[in-house]
């Protein structure tokens, strides 16, 4: 399985400024059984948030922590 942090940052780099990715997109990119990969994706996203390398939001509203559905975006592109 590819590193979820690396894949997340790569997916974001290919998106337009301000665009976000869904955690399931990351999981689908790293494992054939994407649902089984979700715990690793969530843990990786939590680490990236702590390091202030990504931001979280849901329906345009910023989130400080992962809770329920969320989108992942680049820091500084709110």
N, CA, C and O atoms as CSV, one atom per row, in Angstrom:
chain,resi,resn,atom,element,x,y,z
A,1,UNK,N,N,0.852,-1.175,0.000
A,1,UNK,CA,C,0.000,0.000,0.000
A,1,UNK,C,C,0.901,1.241,0.000
A,1,UNK,O,O,1.869,1.323,0.755
A,2,UNK,N,N,0.563,2.189,-0.851
A,2,UNK,CA,C,1.304,3.443,-0.924
A,2,UNK,C,C,1.059,4.268,0.338
A,2,UNK,O,O,0.077,4.052,1.048
A,3,UNK,N,N,1.939,5.195,0.605
A,3,UNK,CA,C,1.832,6.047,1.779
A,3,UNK,C,C,0.672,7.042,1.608
A,3,UNK,O,O,0.685,7.839,0.670
A,4,UNK,N,N,-0.321,7.006,2.495
A,4,UNK,CA,C,-1.483,7.888,2.352
A,4,UNK,C,C,-1.141,9.376,2.398
A,4,UNK,O,O,-1.786,10.178,1.723
A,5,UNK,N,N,-0.130,9.753,3.192
A,5,UNK,CA,C,0.248,11.167,3.233
A,5,UNK,C,C,0.789,11.622,1.889
A,5,UNK,O,O,0.405,12.674,1.378
A,6,UNK,N,N,1.679,10.825,1.322
A,6,UNK,CA,C,2.272,11.163,0.030
A,6,UNK,C,C,1.207,11.229,-1.050
A,6,UNK,O,O,1.208,12.149,-1.868
A,7,UNK,N,N,0.308,10.273,-1.059
A,7,UNK,CA,C,-0.755,10.239,-2.066
A,7,UNK,C,C,-1.688,11.437,-1.904
A,7,UNK,O,O,-2.091,12.044,-2.896
A,8,UNK,N,N,-2.031,11.779,-0.675
A,8,UNK,CA,C,-2.898,12.939,-0.433
A,8,UNK,C,C,-2.276,14.207,-0.995
A,8,UNK,O,O,-2.931,14.965,-1.710
A,9,UNK,N,N,-1.015,14.433,-0.671
A,9,UNK,CA,C,-0.343,15.644,-1.140
A,9,UNK,C,C,-0.200,15.645,-2.662
A,9,UNK,O,O,-0.302,16.699,-3.289
A,10,UNK,N,N,0.032,14.488,-3.257
A,10,UNK,CA,C,0.134,14.398,-4.717
A,10,UNK,C,C,-1.210,14.689,-5.384
A,10,UNK,O,O,-1.260,15.393,-6.393
A,11,UNK,N,N,-2.292,14.155,-4.832
A,11,UNK,CA,C,-3.619,14.427,-5.392
A,11,UNK,C,C,-3.942,15.921,-5.308
A,11,UNK,O,O,-4.469,16.498,-6.258
A,12,UNK,N,N,-3.628,16.536,-4.183
A,12,UNK,CA,C,-3.877,17.966,-4.032
A,12,UNK,C,C,-3.044,18.793,-5.004
A,12,UNK,O,O,-3.518,19.798,-5.535
A,13,UNK,N,N,-1.808,18.372,-5.237
A,13,UNK,CA,C,-0.925,19.112,-6.142
A,13,UNK,C,C,-1.467,19.132,-7.565
A,13,UNK,O,O,-1.183,20.055,-8.328
A,14,UNK,N,N,-2.242,18.122,-7.921
A,14,UNK,CA,C,-2.800,18.045,-9.278
A,14,UNK,C,C,-4.125,18.796,-9.410
A,14,UNK,O,O,-4.660,18.917,-10.512
A,15,UNK,N,N,-4.651,19.294,-8.311
A,15,UNK,CA,C,-5.938,19.992,-8.333
A,15,UNK,C,C,-5.732,21.493,-8.523
A,15,UNK,O,O,-4.656,22.034,-8.269
A,16,UNK,N,N,-6.780,22.131,-8.969
A,16,UNK,CA,C,-6.775,23.589,-9.105
A,16,UNK,C,C,-6.639,24.224,-7.727
A,16,UNK,O,O,-7.015,23.617,-6.724
A,17,UNK,N,N,-6.107,25.438,-7.671
A,17,UNK,CA,C,-6.036,26.127,-6.376
A,17,UNK,C,C,-7.415,26.187,-5.727
A,17,UNK,O,O,-8.413,26.482,-6.384
A,18,UNK,N,N,-7.452,25.907,-4.442
A,18,UNK,CA,C,-8.700,25.930,-3.698
A,18,UNK,C,C,-9.507,24.654,-3.768
A,18,UNK,O,O,-10.463,24.490,-3.009
A,19,UNK,N,N,-9.146,23.739,-4.665
A,19,UNK,CA,C,-9.872,22.474,-4.801
A,19,UNK,C,C,-9.518,21.538,-3.645
A,19,UNK,O,O,-8.463,21.663,-3.024
A,20,UNK,N,N,-10.410,20.613,-3.379
A,20,UNK,CA,C,-10.218,19.656,-2.290
A,20,UNK,C,C,-10.320,18.233,-2.819
A,20,UNK,O,O,-10.740,17.998,-3.952
A,21,UNK,N,N,-9.923,17.289,-1.969
A,21,UNK,CA,C,-10.082,15.872,-2.293
A,21,UNK,C,C,-10.862,15.203,-1.169
A,21,UNK,O,O,-10.864,15.667,-0.029
A,22,UNK,N,N,-11.504,14.136,-1.507
A,22,UNK,CA,C,-12.257,13.337,-0.549
A,22,UNK,C,C,-11.321,12.260,0.008
A,22,UNK,O,O,-10.493,11.727,-0.731
A,23,UNK,N,N,-11.436,11.937,1.277
A,23,UNK,CA,C,-10.579,10.880,1.817
A,23,UNK,C,C,-10.737,9.551,1.075
A,23,UNK,O,O,-9.782,8.779,0.983
A,24,UNK,N,N,-11.925,9.282,0.548
A,24,UNK,CA,C,-12.104,8.028,-0.186
A,24,UNK,C,C,-11.310,8.020,-1.490
A,24,UNK,O,O,-10.924,6.955,-1.973
A,25,UNK,N,N,-11.061,9.211,-2.069
A,25,UNK,CA,C,-10.210,9.280,-3.267
A,25,UNK,C,C,-8.795,8.829,-2.933
A,25,UNK,O,O,-8.158,8.117,-3.709
A,26,UNK,N,N,-8.315,9.249,-1.780
A,26,UNK,CA,C,-6.982,8.832,-1.332
A,26,UNK,C,C,-6.970,7.321,-1.139
A,26,UNK,O,O,-6.058,6.641,-1.609
A,27,UNK,N,N,-7.969,6.801,-0.456
A,27,UNK,CA,C,-8.037,5.359,-0.194
A,27,UNK,C,C,-8.095,4.565,-1.499
A,27,UNK,O,O,-7.440,3.530,-1.625
A,28,UNK,N,N,-8.867,5.040,-2.458
A,28,UNK,CA,C,-8.962,4.339,-3.751
A,28,UNK,C,C,-7.634,4.360,-4.505
A,28,UNK,O,O,-7.334,3.448,-5.275
A,29,UNK,N,N,-6.853,5.395,-4.280
A,29,UNK,CA,C,-5.560,5.506,-4.955
A,29,UNK,C,C,-4.492,4.611,-4.332
A,29,UNK,O,O,-3.479,4.320,-4.967
A,30,UNK,N,N,-4.713,4.177,-3.096
A,30,UNK,CA,C,-3.654,3.396,-2.432
A,30,UNK,C,C,-3.960,1.919,-2.278
A,30,UNK,O,O,-3.053,1.128,-2.020
A,31,UNK,N,N,-5.225,1.526,-2.432
A,31,UNK,CA,C,-5.542,0.119,-2.168
A,31,UNK,C,C,-6.762,-0.335,-2.959
A,31,UNK,O,O,-7.723,0.421,-3.101
A,32,UNK,N,N,-6.736,-1.564,-3.475
A,32,UNK,CA,C,-7.901,-2.094,-4.176
A,32,UNK,C,C,-9.133,-2.170,-3.270
A,32,UNK,O,O,-10.248,-1.892,-3.711
A,33,UNK,N,N,-8.931,-2.545,-2.005
A,33,UNK,CA,C,-10.026,-2.581,-1.033
A,33,UNK,C,C,-10.003,-1.251,-0.283
A,33,UNK,O,O,-9.494,-1.168,0.834
A,34,UNK,N,N,-10.558,-0.214,-0.907
A,34,UNK,CA,C,-10.414,1.139,-0.377
A,34,UNK,C,C,-11.060,1.310,0.990
A,34,UNK,O,O,-10.571,2.089,1.807
A,35,UNK,N,N,-12.131,0.608,1.248
A,35,UNK,CA,C,-12.771,0.744,2.569
A,35,UNK,C,C,-11.840,0.267,3.687
A,35,UNK,O,O,-11.804,0.866,4.761
A,36,UNK,N,N,-11.107,-0.784,3.441
A,36,UNK,CA,C,-10.157,-1.285,4.438
A,36,UNK,C,C,-8.993,-0.309,4.648
A,36,UNK,O,O,-8.353,-0.321,5.699
A,37,UNK,N,N,-8.722,0.530,3.650
A,37,UNK,CA,C,-7.632,1.503,3.742
A,37,UNK,C,C,-8.042,2.782,4.474
A,37,UNK,O,O,-7.181,3.594,4.812
A,38,UNK,N,N,-9.325,2.974,4.723
A,38,UNK,CA,C,-9.792,4.226,5.326
A,38,UNK,C,C,-9.186,4.526,6.704
A,38,UNK,O,O,-8.854,5.684,6.956
A,39,UNK,N,N,-9.025,3.559,7.600
A,39,UNK,CA,C,-8.382,3.897,8.881
A,39,UNK,C,C,-6.965,4.470,8.695
A,39,UNK,O,O,-6.583,5.410,9.393
A,40,UNK,N,N,-6.200,3.918,7.774
A,40,UNK,CA,C,-4.856,4.440,7.504
A,40,UNK,C,C,-4.935,5.841,6.907
A,40,UNK,O,O,-4.114,6.700,7.230
A,41,UNK,N,N,-5.911,6.076,6.044
A,41,UNK,CA,C,-6.088,7.405,5.450
A,41,UNK,C,C,-6.451,8.409,6.535
A,41,UNK,O,O,-5.863,9.488,6.600
A,42,UNK,N,N,-7.411,8.068,7.385
A,42,UNK,CA,C,-7.801,8.992,8.454
A,42,UNK,C,C,-6.607,9.328,9.356
A,42,UNK,O,O,-6.408,10.490,9.710
A,43,UNK,N,N,-5.825,8.329,9.723
A,43,UNK,CA,C,-4.649,8.563,10.571
A,43,UNK,C,C,-3.646,9.476,9.870
A,43,UNK,O,O,-3.066,10.364,10.495
A,44,UNK,N,N,-3.443,9.254,8.572
A,44,UNK,CA,C,-2.507,10.085,7.812
A,44,UNK,C,C,-3.004,11.523,7.722
A,44,UNK,O,O,-2.218,12.462,7.844
A,45,UNK,N,N,-4.291,11.695,7.511
A,45,UNK,CA,C,-4.858,13.037,7.425
A,45,UNK,C,C,-4.743,13.736,8.772
A,45,UNK,O,O,-4.405,14.918,8.829
A,46,UNK,N,N,-5.019,13.023,9.851
A,46,UNK,CA,C,-4.870,13.613,11.184
A,46,UNK,C,C,-3.442,14.126,11.379
A,46,UNK,O,O,-3.247,15.220,11.909
A,47,UNK,N,N,-2.457,13.358,10.962
A,47,UNK,CA,C,-1.054,13.772,11.095
A,47,UNK,C,C,-0.771,15.002,10.230
A,47,UNK,O,O,-0.100,15.931,10.679
A,48,UNK,N,N,-1.274,15.016,8.998
A,48,UNK,CA,C,-1.059,16.173,8.120
A,48,UNK,C,C,-1.722,17.429,8.682
A,48,UNK,O,O,-1.184,18.527,8.540
A,49,UNK,N,N,-2.867,17.279,9.308
A,49,UNK,CA,C,-3.536,18.426,9.941
A,49,UNK,C,C,-2.693,18.932,11.113
A,49,UNK,O,O,-2.482,20.138,11.249
A,50,UNK,N,N,-2.214,18.028,11.953
A,50,UNK,CA,C,-1.363,18.434,13.090
A,50,UNK,C,C,-0.121,19.176,12.606
A,50,UNK,O,O,0.332,20.124,13.247
A,51,UNK,N,N,0.428,18.738,11.468
A,51,UNK,CA,C,1.625,19.372,10.910
A,51,UNK,C,C,1.285,20.631,10.115
A,51,UNK,O,O,2.178,21.298,9.593
A,52,UNK,N,N,0.005,20.953,10.025
A,52,UNK,CA,C,-0.505,22.115,9.282
A,52,UNK,C,C,-0.127,22.067,7.799
A,52,UNK,O,O,0.168,23.092,7.183
A,53,UNK,N,N,-0.143,20.858,7.246
A,53,UNK,CA,C,0.163,20.687,5.822
A,53,UNK,C,C,-1.099,20.621,4.984
A,53,UNK,O,O,-1.058,20.863,3.778
A,54,UNK,N,N,-2.225,20.294,5.612
A,54,UNK,CA,C,-3.526,20.298,4.935
A,54,UNK,C,C,-4.549,20.921,5.869
A,54,UNK,O,O,-4.321,21.066,7.070
A,55,UNK,N,N,-5.685,21.286,5.282
A,55,UNK,CA,C,-6.806,21.806,6.061
A,55,UNK,C,C,-8.015,20.927,5.784
A,55,UNK,O,O,-8.070,20.229,4.771
A,56,UNK,N,N,-8.966,20.968,6.676
A,56,UNK,CA,C,-10.194,20.193,6.521
A,56,UNK,C,C,-11.381,21.137,6.394
A,56,UNK,O,O,-11.379,22.237,6.946
A,57,UNK,N,N,-12.390,20.694,5.661
A,57,UNK,CA,C,-13.628,21.461,5.559
A,57,UNK,C,C,-14.760,20.504,5.221
A,57,UNK,O,O,-14.540,19.356,4.835
A,58,UNK,N,N,-15.972,21.009,5.377
A,58,UNK,CA,C,-17.155,20.285,4.937
A,58,UNK,C,C,-18.163,21.313,4.453
A,58,UNK,O,O,-18.569,22.210,5.192
A,59,UNK,N,N,-18.551,21.162,3.210
A,59,UNK,CA,C,-19.492,22.054,2.548
A,59,UNK,C,C,-19.079,23.513,2.710
A,59,UNK,O,O,-19.906,24.390,2.958
A,60,UNK,N,N,-17.773,23.748,2.562
A,60,UNK,CA,C,-17.234,25.098,2.611
A,60,UNK,C,C,-16.942,25.632,4.001
A,60,UNK,O,O,-16.373,26.715,4.133
A,61,UNK,N,N,-17.313,24.908,5.028
A,61,UNK,CA,C,-17.070,25.344,6.404
A,61,UNK,C,C,-15.783,24.710,6.914
A,61,UNK,O,O,-15.653,23.486,6.891
A,62,UNK,N,N,-14.828,25.519,7.377
A,62,UNK,CA,C,-13.583,24.953,7.906
A,62,UNK,C,C,-13.833,24.082,9.136
A,62,UNK,O,O,-14.697,24.381,9.961
A,63,UNK,N,N,-13.065,23.005,9.241
A,63,UNK,CA,C,-13.104,22.118,10.404
A,63,UNK,C,C,-11.736,22.159,11.072
A,63,UNK,O,O,-10.712,22.176,10.389
A,64,UNK,N,N,-11.712,22.173,12.389
A,64,UNK,CA,C,-10.424,22.151,13.088
A,64,UNK,C,C,-9.907,20.737,13.264
A,64,UNK,O,O,-8.698,20.514,13.322
A,65,UNK,N,N,-10.832,19.773,13.349
A,65,UNK,CA,C,-10.444,18.367,13.463
A,65,UNK,C,C,-11.373,17.533,12.586
A,65,UNK,O,O,-12.450,17.979,12.191
A,66,UNK,N,N,-10.940,16.339,12.298
A,66,UNK,CA,C,-11.736,15.422,11.491
A,66,UNK,C,C,-12.892,14.906,12.320
A,66,UNK,O,O,-12.701,14.341,13.397
A,67,UNK,N,N,-14.105,15.107,11.803
A,67,UNK,CA,C,-15.295,14.649,12.496
A,67,UNK,C,C,-16.398,14.487,11.465
A,67,UNK,O,O,-16.812,15.462,10.839
A,68,UNK,N,N,-16.876,13.265,11.283
A,68,UNK,CA,C,-17.893,13.040,10.263
A,68,UNK,C,C,-17.307,13.231,8.867
A,68,UNK,O,O,-16.102,13.076,8.670
A,69,UNK,N,N,-18.157,13.567,7.901
A,69,UNK,CA,C,-17.657,13.752,6.533
A,69,UNK,C,C,-16.749,14.981,6.465
A,69,UNK,O,O,-16.960,15.966,7.174
A,70,UNK,N,N,-15.745,14.904,5.607
A,70,UNK,CA,C,-14.822,16.018,5.448
A,70,UNK,C,C,-14.151,15.976,4.090
A,70,UNK,O,O,-14.122,14.945,3.417
A,71,UNK,N,N,-13.608,17.131,3.703
A,71,UNK,CA,C,-12.799,17.277,2.498
A,71,UNK,C,C,-11.421,17.761,2.936
A,71,UNK,O,O,-11.266,18.374,3.992
A,72,UNK,N,N,-10.430,17.474,2.106
A,72,UNK,CA,C,-9.039,17.815,2.408
A,72,UNK,C,C,-8.581,18.860,1.398
A,72,UNK,O,O,-8.783,18.700,0.194
A,73,UNK,N,N,-7.965,19.931,1.893
A,73,UNK,CA,C,-7.481,20.983,1.012
A,73,UNK,C,C,-6.083,21.424,1.405
A,73,UNK,O,O,-5.566,21.061,2.462
A,74,UNK,N,N,-5.487,22.214,0.528
A,74,UNK,CA,C,-4.170,22.771,0.814
A,74,UNK,C,C,-4.308,23.934,1.788
A,74,UNK,O,O,-5.278,24.690,1.732
A,75,UNK,N,N,-3.353,24.068,2.662
A,75,UNK,CA,C,-3.328,25.172,3.624
A,75,UNK,C,C,-3.132,26.472,2.857
A,75,UNK,O,O,-2.350,26.542,1.908
A,76,UNK,N,N,-3.865,27.508,3.292
A,76,UNK,CA,C,-3.733,28.816,2.653
A,76,UNK,C,C,-4.618,29.002,1.453
A,76,UNK,O,O,-4.580,30.058,0.820
A,77,UNK,N,N,-5.416,28.008,1.118
A,77,UNK,CA,C,-6.309,28.093,-0.048
A,77,UNK,C,C,-7.749,27.902,0.389
A,77,UNK,O,O,-8.487,27.108,-0.195
A,78,UNK,N,N,-8.138,28.624,1.406
A,78,UNK,CA,C,-9.496,28.490,1.929
A,78,UNK,C,C,-10.478,29.107,1.012
A,78,UNK,O,O,-11.677,29.090,1.290
